[in-house]
Amino acid sequence: MKVILPLTLVLIFGLLYLNTRSSFKAAVVMLAVPFSAVGAVWLLWLLGYNVSIAVWVGMIALMGLDAETGVFMLLFLDLSHDEARKAGRLRTRGDLVEAIIHGAVKRVRPKAMTVAAAFIGLLPIMWSTGIGADLMKRIAAPMVGGLVTSFLLELLVYPSVYYLWKRKDLPEGAPTAAPALADAATHPA
């Protein structure tokens, strides 16, 4: 495990870098690993499970799931940011906040569905009592616990980190109204 776990983290970072072409974005996605590990460790503690090879296999699977959902969150934030910039609606930091909120809100439903699907798939394993159930529970437990904290991280922390990263080029100020909204306000129908 001394070799496999660090190697897994390096491989995930390398694949993320190849996908995003940005070491910062890859590092932001890798933020999910410690946050999801917190939830995994909490659930392992609550269930009274000791660390074993099966638990480490579950942790490695959790890292892959975190990387996948983190990439999608950054993709939606990037798309919303680029859309606002191309439309000329990205002039102040307030506009950036609106673009980030728009991108994060687009991601709530797909992220919730991903977490719910994983939960629904893993809960029968957590309740099983047959042959091999003890081993499978120890693989599933880190994933169940880690999904909760990862879900919160990606919806609450990623947008904040994205804002801190993108705000450097924009002046402070309140959001500017979109041209269509400004016209509607000055020329009512």
BELKAKA-V961706 format. One record per pair of residues at least 4 apart in sequence whose ideal C-beta (glycine too) atoms are under 6 Angstrom apart, sorted by the first residue. I is the first residue (numbers start at 1). J is the second residue. D is the distance in Angstrom with one decimal. If there is no record, write none. Layout:
<<I | J | D> <I | J | D>>
This chain:
<<1 | 5 | 5.4> <1 | 56 | 5.5> <3 | 7 | 5.8> <8 | 60 | 5.4> <12 | 63 | 6.0> <12 | 67 | 5.2> <13 | 26 | 5.5> <13 | 30 | 5.9> <16 | 20 | 5.9> <16 | 26 | 3.8> <16 | 29 | 5.2> <17 | 23 | 6.0> <17 | 26 | 4.5> <20 | 25 | 4.0> <20 | 26 | 5.8> <25 | 74 | 5.6> <28 | 161 | 5.6> <29 | 67 | 5.7> <29 | 70 | 3.7> <29 | 71 | 5.9> <32 | 36 | 5.5> <32 | 66 | 3.9> <32 | 70 | 4.9> <32 | 150 | 5.2> <32 | 153 | 5.7> <33 | 63 | 5.6> <35 | 149 | 5.1> <35 | 153 | 4.1> <36 | 62 | 5.5> <36 | 66 | 5.0> <36 | 146 | 3.5> <36 | 149 | 5.6> <36 | 150 | 3.9> <38 | 149 | 5.2> <39 | 145 | 4.2> <39 | 146 | 4.6> <39 | 148 | 4.8> <39 | 149 | 3.3> <40 | 142 | 3.7> <40 | 145 | 4.4> <40 | 146 | 4.0> <42 | 145 | 5.7> <43 | 141 | 5.4> <43 | 145 | 2.8> <44 | 49 | 4.6> <44 | 141 | 5.7> <47 | 141 | 5.9> <49 | 138 | 5.6> <51 | 55 | 5.3> <52 | 138 | 5.9> <54 | 135 | 5.2> <54 | 138 | 3.8> <54 | 139 | 5.0> <55 | 138 | 5.1> <55 | 142 | 5.9> <57 | 139 | 5.3> <58 | 139 | 4.3> <58 | 142 | 3.7> <58 | 143 | 5.4> <59 | 142 | 4.8> <61 | 143 | 5.9> <62 | 142 | 5.3> <62 | 143 | 4.9> <62 | 146 | 4.3> <66 | 70 | 5.8> <66 | 150 | 5.1> <69 | 114 | 5.8> <73 | 107 | 5.3> <73 | 154 | 4.8> <73 | 158 | 5.1> <76 | 103 | 4.6> <76 | 106 | 5.1> <76 | 107 | 4.4> <77 | 103 | 4.2> <77 | 162 | 5.0> <80 | 99 | 4.9> <80 | 102 | 4.8> <80 | 103 | 3.0> <81 | 99 | 5.2> <84 | 89 | 4.5> <84 | 90 | 4.4> <84 | 99 | 3.9> <85 | 90 | 4.4> <89 | 95 | 5.6> <89 | 178 | 5.7> <90 | 95 | 5.0> <91 | 95 | 5.5> <91 | 176 | 5.3> <92 | 170 | 5.8> <92 | 171 | 5.8> <92 | 173 | 3.5> <93 | 167 | 5.2> <93 | 170 | 5.0> <93 | 172 | 5.2> <94 | 173 | 5.6> <94 | 174 | 4.7> <94 | 175 | 3.7> <95 | 175 | 5.2> <95 | 176 | 5.8> <96 | 166 | 5.8> <96 | 167 | 6.0> <96 | 170 | 5.7> <98 | 175 | 5.0> <100 | 159 | 4.9> <100 | 162 | 5.8> <100 | 163 | 5.5> <104 | 159 | 4.6> <107 | 111 | 5.3> <108 | 112 | 6.0> <115 | 147 | 5.2> <115 | 151 | 4.9> <118 | 147 | 5.6> <119 | 123 | 6.0> <122 | 140 | 4.6> <122 | 143 | 5.8> <122 | 144 | 5.2> <125 | 136 | 5.0> <125 | 140 | 4.3> <126 | 137 | 5.9> <126 | 140 | 5.6> <128 | 133 | 4.2> <129 | 133 | 5.5> <132 | 136 | 5.9> <133 | 137 | 6.0> <137 | 141 | 5.9> <140 | 144 | 5.9> <142 | 146 | 5.6> <146 | 150 | 5.6> <152 | 156 | 5.6> <153 | 157 | 4.8> <154 | 158 | 5.1> <163 | 167 | 5.7> <177 | 181 | 4.8> <177 | 182 | 4.4> <183 | 187 | 5.8>>
